[in-house]
C-alpha cells in the first residue's frame, strides 16, 4: 500500500513516514500544497494524509481539486484545527476522516486501515494465488496456511504482483509502485528483492509461483 503524506512540519512528516514504513507501507512526502497537489494528481496512492494549514495551497483546496478531477483516493485530514465547525467542514468537503493534532500514531494507523477497508469493500480485499494468501489490511501473508514473514519492501512487492497476478510486470512498473518517488530504478535492486521473495515464497514448495519473463520482467501465477 502506498501513502502520500502532505505535511509542512518536517519532523512530524518524517516521523510519520518512519512509522508507516515500519508497518509495511510505501510513503511519499510533500511539504507544501503545490507539491502535494502535483503528487496526488500525477501518482497513484491508496490513501492520502493531508494537513489543512499548508503553504501555497491549503488542504481543503487540494481535496476540492482532487474530487473535482474525479480522484477518489481516501483522504484523512491531519490538523490542529479542532472546532466542531472546522471538522464538519472538512468531512463535508470530501474527507474520509479527520484527525486532530496532537494524536496517537497507533490511532492514526488504525484509522488508515479502516479507510482502506472501506475503499476495498472488505470482502474483496484478500488476495489469493493458488495457496498464497495476502491480506493488505492486517499485513499478513500465508503460503498453504503457514505464515510467511516479509520485510516492508518484500510485502509491498508481493502485494503489487498479486494485484496483477497473471500479468507480466516490468522492473520499471515495479519500481514506480513499490518504492517511493525518490527511487533510482537503474540498479539491480528489483532483482535482488525478487530473489529474496522467491526464497520465502517458493523455495520450500514444489509448485513455484514467481516466474521470470526473460527480457521483460516478472509474473506471479500458477503454472502446470
C-alpha positions in Angstrom: 0.0 0.0 0.0 1.3 3.5 -0.9 0.6 6.6 1.1 1.1 10.3 0.3 1.7 12.5 3.4 1.3 16.2 2.8 2.6 18.0 6.0 4.7 21.1 6.3 6.1 20.2 9.7 9.2 18.3 8.5 9.9 16.5 11.8 6.3 15.2 12.0 6.3 14.2 8.4 9.5 12.2 8.7 8.3 10.5 11.9 5.0 9.6 10.2 7.0 8.2 7.2 9.1 6.1 9.5 6.1 4.8 11.4 4.2 3.8 8.3 7.2 2.2 6.7 7.7 0.1 9.8 4.2 -1.2 9.1 4.9 -2.2 5.5 3.6 0.9 3.8 5.4 2.8 1.0 5.4 6.5 1.8 5.9 9.7 -0.3 6.2 13.1 1.4 5.3 16.6 0.3 5.9 19.6 2.4 3.7 22.2 0.7 0.4 22.4 -1.1 1.9 22.8 -4.6 4.0 19.6 -4.3 1.2 17.7 -2.6 -1.3 18.6 -5.3 1.1 17.7 -8.0 2.0 14.3 -6.5 -1.6 13.5 -5.7 -2.7 14.1 -9.3 0.3 12.5 -11.0 1.0 9.4 -8.9 -1.2 6.6 -7.7 -1.8 6.3 -4.0 -4.0 4.1 -1.8 -4.6 6.8 0.7 -3.5 10.4 1.3 -2.9 12.1 4.7 -3.3 15.8 4.4 -2.7 18.7 6.6 -5.1 21.6 6.2 -2.9 24.6 7.0 -0.3 24.3 4.3 1.8 26.9 2.4 0.7 27.7 -1.2 -2.4 25.6 -1.3 -4.3 24.6 1.8 -5.6 21.1 2.4 -9.2 22.0 1.7 -8.3 23.4 -1.7 -6.3 20.3 -2.6 -9.1 18.0 -1.6 -11.6 20.0 -3.6 -9.3 19.8 -6.7 -8.9 16.1 -6.3 -12.6 15.4 -6.0 -13.4 17.8 -8.9 -10.9 15.8 -11.1 -12.6 12.5 -10.2 -9.8 11.3 -7.9 -11.5 9.2 -5.2 -8.4 8.2 -3.2 -9.3 8.1 0.5 -8.1 11.3 2.3 -7.6 11.8 6.1 -7.2 15.3 7.3 -4.5 15.7 10.0 -4.7 19.1 11.5 -4.7 21.3 14.6 -8.0 22.9 13.6 -10.1 21.4 16.2 -13.5 23.1 16.3 -16.7 21.2 15.5 -17.4 23.6 12.7 -14.0 23.0 11.1 -14.3 19.2 11.5 -17.7 19.2 9.9 -16.5 21.4 7.1 -13.5 19.1 6.4 -15.7 16.0 6.3 -18.3 17.7 4.1 -15.6 18.7 1.7 -15.0 15.0 0.9 -12.5 13.8 3.5 -12.9 10.2 4.7 -11.7 11.0 8.3 -10.4 13.9 10.4 -7.7 13.5 13.0 -6.8 16.4 15.3 -3.3 17.1 16.5 -1.8 16.1 18.8 -2.7 12.5 18.1 -1.5 8.9 18.7 0.3 7.3 15.8 -1.4 3.9 16.6 -4.8 5.6 16.4 -3.9 7.2 13.1 -2.7 3.8 11.8 -6.0 2.2 12.8 -7.9 4.9 11.1 -5.9 4.5 7.9 -6.7 0.7 7.9 -10.4 1.5 8.4 -10.3 3.8 5.4 -8.5 1.2 3.3 -11.1 -1.5 4.4 -13.9 0.8 3.3 -12.2 1.5 0.0 -11.6 -2.1 -0.7 -15.2 -3.1 0.2 -13.8 -5.6 2.8 -15.0 -8.8 1.2 -12.7 -8.5 -1.9 -9.6 -7.3 -0.1 -7.8 -10.6 0.5 -5.5 -11.5 -2.5 -5.0 -15.2 -3.4 -2.9 -17.0 -5.9 -3.1 -20.8 -5.6 -2.1 -21.5 -1.9 -0.7 -18.0 -1.4 -2.8 -15.5 0.5 -2.1 -11.9 1.3 -4.2 -9.6 3.5 -3.2 -5.9 2.8 -5.1 -4.6 5.7 -3.6 -6.6 8.5 -0.3 -7.0 6.5 -0.1 -10.8 6.7 1.0 -13.4 4.2 0.4 -17.2 4.2 1.5 -20.0 1.9 -0.5 -23.1 2.4 -1.8 -21.7 5.7 1.7 -21.2 7.1 2.7 -17.6 8.0 5.4 -16.0 5.8 7.3 -13.2 7.4 8.3 -10.4 4.9 10.1 -7.1 5.2 8.0 -4.0 4.3 9.5 -3.8 0.8 9.0 -7.5 0.2 5.4 -7.2 1.3 4.7 -4.3 -1.0 6.4 -6.0 -3.9 4.4 -9.2 -3.4 1.2 -7.2 -3.0 1.8 -5.4 -6.2 2.5 -8.6 -8.1 -0.6 -10.3 -6.6 -2.8 -7.4 -7.6 -1.6 -8.1 -11.1 -1.5 -11.9 -11.0 -1.2 -13.5 -14.4 0.2 -10.2 -15.9 3.8 -9.5 -16.6 5.1 -6.6 -14.6 8.3 -4.9 -15.8 11.1 -3.7 -13.5 10.1 -0.1 -14.2 6.4 -0.8 -13.2 7.6 -2.4 -10.0 10.0 0.4 -9.1 7.3 3.0 -9.7 4.7 1.3 -7.5 6.7 -0.3 -4.7 9.4 2.3 -4.0 8.9 5.9 -3.1 9.3 8.7 -5.7 13.0 9.2 -4.9 13.9 5.7 -6.0 16.5 5.4 -8.7 15.5 2.5 -10.9 18.7 1.8 -12.7 20.3 -0.7 -10.3 19.5 -4.4 -9.8 17.6 -3.7 -6.6 14.4 -5.0 -8.0 16.0 -8.3 -9.0 17.6 -8.6 -5.6 14.3 -8.3 -3.8 12.6 -10.7 -6.2 15.3 -13.2 -5.3 14.7 -12.7 -1.6 10.9 -13.1 -2.2 11.4 -16.3 -4.1 13.3 -17.8 -1.2 10.5 -17.0 1.2 7.6 -17.8 -1.1 8.7 -20.6 -3.4 11.8 -22.4 -2.1 10.1 -24.9 0.2 7.3 -25.6 -2.4 7.4 -27.9 -5.4 4.9 -25.6 -7.3 6.6 -22.2 -8.0 4.5 -19.1 -8.3 7.0 -16.3 -9.1 8.3 -16.6 -12.7 10.8 -14.6 -14.8 9.8 -13.4 -18.2 13.2 -13.0 -19.8 14.0 -9.6 -21.0 10.7 -8.2 -19.8 10.0 -8.7 -16.1 8.2 -11.0 -13.7 4.8 -12.6 -13.3 3.1 -14.4 -10.4 0.8 -17.2 -11.4 0.0 -20.8 -11.0 1.6 -23.0 -13.8 1.2 -26.7 -14.5 
